[in-house]
Amino acid sequence: MYSMTNLSPKRAAILTFIRDRVADHGQPPSLAEICDAFGFASRSVARKHIVALTEAGLIEVTANQARGIRLVEHRRRAQMLEIPVLGRVAAGAPIGPDLDIHDTFTLDSRTFQRIPDYLLRVKGDSMIEDGILDGDLVGILQSAEAKDGQIVVARLEGEVTIKRLERGNNTFRLLPRNPTYAPIVVGPDQDFAIEGVFCGLVRRE
């Protein structure tokens, strides 16, 4: 298997970009995002590098999936985990807290790049452009801190929602990923807290 030292500088940079996006956002980049990050003229250029990384055994790609890249260079051994489902989270207008244990799911630890502390069931469609749909179970890593651009579960005035976080100078906005919804601007006097960061999802077909 290839290591980072066997790769060209460009492909090593793309692999690092993929790893960082998974770590920071809980999901891999799309080909379009790789093009934007590296200034490629077309997706076919990005695809050529992705094919090379796949042939090197460093990633896997699921066909016909917008974010179908999966890191395999440090694959974890299979382990079954019981993860609690702690109610619902709004992908729309925030909803009241519902954080009692409703169920548990037994999942292969390799389902997520980072093992979540709990799952929340999504209600609403405000995050569809990030591939988060109504009814999905989102994995959440408990954290009171998050980076700009990460998908977070946030509590605002006692209500819970999942959105992308936009950080400014002592300001926060919660951004939907559906143009029919407006961003939520967090006022300086509002009760606001980050509950955790998104690290993947489970969908029942």
C-alpha positions as CSV (number, residue, x, y, z in Angstrom):
1,M,0.0,0.0,0.0
2,Y,1.1,3.5,-0.7
3,S,2.1,6.0,2.0
4,M,2.1,9.8,1.9
5,T,5.7,9.7,0.8
6,N,4.9,7.7,-2.3
7,L,2.4,10.3,-3.6
8,S,3.1,13.4,-5.7
9,P,2.8,16.6,-3.7
10,K,-0.5,17.4,-5.4
11,R,-2.1,14.1,-4.5
12,A,-0.7,14.2,-1.0
13,A,-2.3,17.6,-0.6
14,I,-5.7,16.3,-1.9
15,L,-5.6,13.4,0.5
16,T,-4.8,15.7,3.4
17,F,-7.7,18.0,2.2
18,I,-10.1,15.0,2.2
19,R,-8.9,13.9,5.7
20,D,-9.3,17.4,7.1
21,R,-12.8,17.8,5.6
22,V,-13.9,14.5,7.2
23,A,-12.4,15.6,10.5
24,D,-13.8,19.1,10.5
25,H,-17.2,18.5,8.8
26,G,-18.0,14.8,9.4
27,Q,-18.2,14.1,5.6
28,P,-15.8,14.1,2.6
29,P,-15.7,16.8,0.0
30,S,-17.4,16.6,-3.3
31,L,-15.5,16.7,-6.6
32,A,-16.7,20.3,-7.1
33,E,-15.3,21.3,-3.7
34,I,-11.9,19.7,-4.5
35,C,-11.9,21.7,-7.8
36,D,-12.6,24.9,-5.9
37,A,-9.9,24.2,-3.3
38,F,-7.2,23.4,-5.8
39,G,-8.2,25.6,-8.7
40,F,-8.8,22.7,-11.2
41,A,-10.5,23.8,-14.4
42,S,-12.9,20.8,-14.5
43,R,-14.1,17.9,-12.4
44,S,-12.4,15.5,-14.7
45,V,-9.0,16.8,-13.4
46,A,-10.1,16.2,-9.8
47,R,-11.6,12.8,-10.8
48,K,-8.2,11.7,-12.2
49,H,-6.5,12.4,-8.9
50,I,-9.3,10.6,-7.0
51,V,-8.9,7.5,-9.3
52,A,-5.2,7.5,-8.6
53,L,-5.7,7.7,-4.8
54,T,-8.3,4.9,-5.1
55,E,-5.8,2.7,-7.1
56,A,-3.2,3.5,-4.4
57,G,-5.6,1.9,-1.8
58,L,-5.9,5.1,0.2
59,I,-9.5,5.8,-0.4
60,E,-12.7,4.1,-1.7
61,V,-15.3,5.7,-3.9
62,T,-19.0,4.8,-4.0
63,A,-20.3,5.3,-7.5
64,N,-23.0,7.8,-8.3
65,Q,-22.8,9.4,-4.9
66,A,-21.9,13.1,-4.5
67,R,-19.8,12.5,-1.4
68,G,-18.9,8.9,-2.0
69,I,-15.2,9.2,-0.9
70,R,-14.2,7.1,2.1
71,L,-10.7,7.0,3.7
72,V,-9.3,3.5,4.1
73,E,-5.7,4.2,5.0
74,H,-6.2,3.8,8.7
75,R,-9.3,1.4,8.7
76,R,-10.5,0.5,12.1
77,R,-11.1,-3.1,13.0
78,A,-14.7,-4.0,13.1
79,Q,-16.4,-3.4,16.4
80,M,-20.1,-3.3,17.2
81,L,-21.2,-0.3,19.3
82,E,-24.5,0.5,21.0
83,I,-25.2,4.2,20.5
84,P,-28.2,5.9,22.2
85,V,-30.8,7.8,20.2
86,L,-31.6,10.9,22.2
87,G,-34.7,12.2,20.5
88,R,-35.1,14.7,17.6
89,V,-33.2,17.6,16.2
90,A,-34.8,20.2,13.9
91,A,-33.6,20.7,10.4
92,G,-35.9,23.7,10.0
93,A,-37.2,25.9,12.7
94,P,-35.7,24.9,16.1
95,I,-37.8,22.5,18.2
96,G,-38.0,22.0,21.9
97,P,-35.5,19.7,23.6
98,D,-36.3,16.0,23.4
99,L,-33.1,14.4,24.8
100,D,-34.3,11.3,26.7
101,I,-33.0,8.0,25.5
102,H,-35.6,6.8,23.0
103,D,-33.7,3.8,21.6
104,T,-30.3,2.4,21.0
105,F,-28.7,1.4,17.6
106,T,-26.1,-1.3,17.3
107,L,-23.7,-0.1,14.6
108,D,-20.3,-1.1,13.1
109,S,-17.8,1.3,14.5
110,R,-16.6,1.9,10.9
111,T,-19.9,3.5,10.0
112,F,-18.5,6.8,11.1
113,Q,-15.1,8.4,10.7
114,R,-15.4,9.6,14.3
115,I,-17.5,7.5,16.7
116,P,-20.5,9.6,17.9
117,D,-21.6,9.9,21.5
118,Y,-25.2,9.8,20.5
119,L,-27.7,9.9,17.6
120,L,-30.5,12.4,16.9
121,R,-33.4,11.9,14.5
122,V,-33.7,14.7,12.0
123,K,-37.1,16.5,11.6
124,G,-37.2,18.8,8.6
125,D,-35.4,19.6,5.3
126,S,-33.3,22.6,5.9
127,M,-30.0,20.6,5.5
128,I,-30.8,18.7,2.3
129,E,-27.9,20.3,0.3
130,D,-25.5,18.7,2.8
131,G,-27.2,15.3,2.3
132,I,-29.1,15.4,5.6
133,L,-32.7,14.4,5.1
134,D,-35.9,14.2,7.1
135,G,-35.8,11.0,9.1
136,D,-32.1,10.5,9.1
137,L,-30.2,9.6,12.3
138,V,-27.3,12.0,12.6
139,G,-24.2,11.0,14.7
140,I,-23.2,13.8,17.1
141,L,-19.8,14.1,18.9
142,Q,-20.5,16.0,22.1
143,S,-18.5,19.2,22.1
144,A,-19.1,22.8,23.3
145,E,-16.7,24.1,20.6
146,A,-16.8,24.0,16.9
147,K,-14.9,25.5,14.0
148,D,-16.4,27.9,11.4
149,G,-18.2,26.0,8.7
150,Q,-18.8,22.8,10.8
151,I,-22.2,21.3,11.0
152,V,-23.3,21.5,14.6
153,V,-26.2,20.8,16.9
154,A,-26.9,24.0,18.7
155,R,-29.3,25.0,21.5
156,L,-30.9,28.5,21.1
157,E,-33.2,29.8,23.8
158,G,-33.8,26.2,25.0
159,E,-34.6,24.8,21.5
160,V,-32.4,22.5,19.4
161,T,-31.4,22.7,15.8
162,I,-28.8,21.3,13.3
163,K,-27.1,23.8,11.0
164,R,-23.8,25.0,9.7
165,L,-22.0,27.3,12.1
166,E,-20.7,30.7,10.8
167,R,-18.5,32.4,13.3
168,G,-17.7,36.2,13.1
169,N,-16.1,38.6,15.6
170,N,-18.0,37.5,18.7
171,T,-21.1,36.7,16.5
172,F,-22.7,33.5,15.4
173,R,-25.1,32.6,12.6
174,L,-26.7,29.2,12.0
175,L,-26.9,28.5,8.3
176,P,-29.4,26.2,6.6
177,R,-28.5,24.3,3.5
178,N,-31.8,24.8,1.7
179,P,-32.5,28.2,0.0
180,T,-36.1,28.2,1.3
181,Y,-34.8,28.8,4.8
182,A,-33.2,31.9,6.2
183,P,-30.1,31.9,8.4
184,I,-30.6,32.2,12.1
185,V,-28.7,35.1,13.6
186,V,-27.8,34.6,17.2
187,G,-28.4,37.8,19.2
188,P,-25.8,38.8,21.8
189,D,-28.3,38.4,24.7
190,Q,-29.7,35.1,23.6
191,D,-29.1,31.9,25.4
192,F,-26.9,30.0,22.9
193,A,-24.7,26.9,23.2
194,I,-23.1,24.4,20.9
195,E,-24.1,20.9,22.0
196,G,-22.0,18.9,19.5
197,V,-20.6,18.4,16.0
198,F,-21.9,16.3,13.2
199,C,-19.9,13.2,12.4
200,G,-22.0,11.3,9.9
201,L,-25.5,9.8,9.5
202,V,-27.5,6.6,9.3
203,R,-30.4,6.3,6.9
204,R,-33.0,3.6,6.7
205,E,-33.8,2.8,3.1
